Amino acid sequence: MRKRILFAAVAAVPSLALAQQAPSPAPTETPAQKSGETAVGEVVVTAETPQVQTSIDRRSYSLGADLQAQTGSIGDALRNVPSVEVDVQGNVSLRGDSNVTILVDGKPSTMFEGESRASSLQSMPANQIERVEVMTNPSAEFRNDGSGVINLITKKSRGAGRTGSARVTVANEGRVNASLNGGYNSPRLSVTADLNIRQDSQKQLTTDERQRLHLTSGEASSVAQVQDLNSNLDFDTARVAVDYDLDRKTRLSAELRAMYVDLTVGGPSQVTQTNAAGGLTSAFQRDLDLHQIRANGSGTFTFKRTFDQAGEELTLSAAYEATNDDRVRAGRTLSFIPIGPDAYDRQELTFDYRRTQLKGDYVRPIGAATLKTGFDLQFDDNSYRNLGLRGGSRAALAEDASLSNLFLFEQSMAQAYVTYEQRFGDLSVLAGVRGEDVQIDLDQATQSQQFENDYRRLYPSLHLGWKLDDDRKLTASYSERVQRPNPLQFNSFPVLLDPLNLRAGNPDLKPQQTRAFEFGYERRGPATFLATLYYRRTENGFADVVRDIGGGRFLTTSANITESRAAGLELVLNGKLNPKLSYNVSTNFGWTEIEPQPLGSPETRSAFTPSGRASLSWQITPDDLLQVNAFVNAKQLTPQGYLEPSAAIDLGYRRKLNDRVSLIFQVQDLAHSFRLKQVIDTPTLKARTENKFDTRQVRAGVIWTFGGGKVRDPGFDFGGGPAPSQ
């Protein structure tokens, strides 16, 4: 595969040359002092409102005050973060746009890409995450993927000597979550390690009703499906991070991560088909048995050099990530009308992902200004194998060429960026540009089809901040973004989901292009108030569409939307009603418009999409905390219809027994109202799908902190500490 790295390498030369001219080293901080204790840019930290911190290009939200985040998943925690919505299946959107990039400590991960992202967010424990950075209009310093960026900042060890904590949570339906976190700090060495084990089970009831209009005959027919599934999940993660100072200016860091997922899903589906007159034409039952084992491992090595001038530093890193994803999807179909023999099918899917990343960043203050520049090289080498079998019995299964395929995906991406920030009195300006050279090679080996999808482009960004006084400021920003399809969205070979439904990719998909504008107002005082007006225009946006391919079967694939627009007003308010009652409230009054689509509505469609979330915390006594969280997810337009709004209420109570031990009791989805409802409404296809999950959970947990140094309850640090440097 062609891998041109000259583009980024040349861009990195000025950074390295400047670094070589740097003056001699001066005293620096130790790992214990620097781990999580250095502020970013213009981050403002105030004692009155510690849960939200802002800079010119991002907002940072501490998770320390969220009881759901102490025992739940990252998906649970993100539901309480302004601008972010997470549906019942773990799919994330940012102000209604699902094309979101999720980073971990500023780096991409295959765990949060493609179809595995939702399950990873629903499974990974939130107690690993200290805070969430939300960038609805990121600067060029960050990757230009997605309409916005959610950056998950992991916890680092703090305090002197050895520190640690242990957590155990049990819930209804045999759910168990346990974690062990430890750290060590000395003048030159800092170590953080954690281990998490989660066992979960869930029930899902899906009803799907579809009505098709046959263009040739003008007649309509219907399909109804009821699916009752049970799932069991074992999810284990481990992480070790080490920082070591060779001298007072040079730091070496290494991090290893591992994840293991063992998922089983099974249950029956009842399917009936009727003709235009309402007569029953077919009825059958399909029994599904799915087993998935996914193992992910990654390693990162980082070199960081600081210089005599305060704020000047060079960071170089190399990372490698590998994922093996093995799945076996087995089905049995029993036909009642007409009566026929049983049919068996089995698909053995083997997905292998390999990623190598090289990254460099250089920061240099120049008087009252700050220059940042860097490069980012990424190489992906993925393979997707699917062996499909059919037969009249399990013993008679034989390979079916229509279900077997090999798809190879290779991508090289070279990026370089530069940003320049300067103050002019009360005006702050952050301007930047990121350039990229992307080369994608697709090989549908089974069909002997090869495709190339190469492009180069520049993505500018501009952020402005105007300080009105010590408590108020105005902001404005503009950025251009891109969203690339995930590898499987390029694979044109159909995969059998059940006898009525297949899924395939589209090798002709184009990257989505987005232009975004924002205008904001911020006021700090006894309460923090943030208001943002935004507008987005998207071209070549892609999303799932459903086609009727005849014989009562449907094919779900991806297609580019010609154009869509979104605008809205977002409000965030947090503070205290009195010394014991604190609140966090946010709402988004959004508007979305989608132009006519070949496979969707023939008319331009628009919708008003309000959403919001609220949290009320009552510190009953110094040792007792009661919390109520509620959210409403907005209606989302799709190319062929819409997703209906959804809502839920969570309760939490913490009892602090002493400085080291706390008890937590929680009820998630108290009203059992969290649902996923989708509507398709086109001239030839009308459908309504509802997914009900047993999302109501009753949890009880204990948190124990131990070790030397200052005792710090990691689960209830409402300040969360200043934002660590990136």
ABEGO torsion letter per residue (X at the ends): XBBBAAAAAAAAAAAAAAAAABBBBBBBBBAAAABGABBBEABBBBAABAABBBBAABBBBBAAABAAAAABBAAAAAAABBGBBBBAAGBBBBGGBABBBBBBGGBBBAAABEAAAAAAAAABBAAABABBBBBABBBAABBABEABBBBBBBBBBBEBEBBBBBBBBBBBGGBBBBBBBBBBBBAABBBBBBBBBBBBBBBBBBBBBBBBBBAAAGBBBBBBBBBBBBBBBBBBBBBBBBBBBABAABBBBBBBBBBBBBBBBBEBBBBBBBBAAGBBABBBBBBBBBBBBBBBBBBBBBBBBBBABBGBBBBBBBBBBBBBBBBBBBBBBBBAOBBBBBBBBBBBBBBBBBBBBBBBBBBBBBEABBBBBBBBBBBBBBBBBBBBBBEABAAABBBBAAABBBBBBBBBBBBBBBBBBBBBEABBBBBBBBBBBBBBBBBBAAAGBBBBBBBBBBBBBBBBBBBABAABBBBBBBBBBBBBBBAAAABABBBBABAABBBBBBAABBBBBBBBBBBBBBBBEABBBBBBBBBBBBBGBBBBBBBBAEGGBBBBBBBBBABBBBBEBBBBBBEBABAABBBBBBBBBBBBBBBBBAABBABBBBBBBBBBBBBBBBBABAABBBBBBBBBBBBBBBAAEBBBBBBBBBBBBBBBABAABBBBBBBBGAAGABBBBBBBBBAABBBBBBBBBBABBBBBBBBBBBEBEBBBBAAABAAGEBBBBX
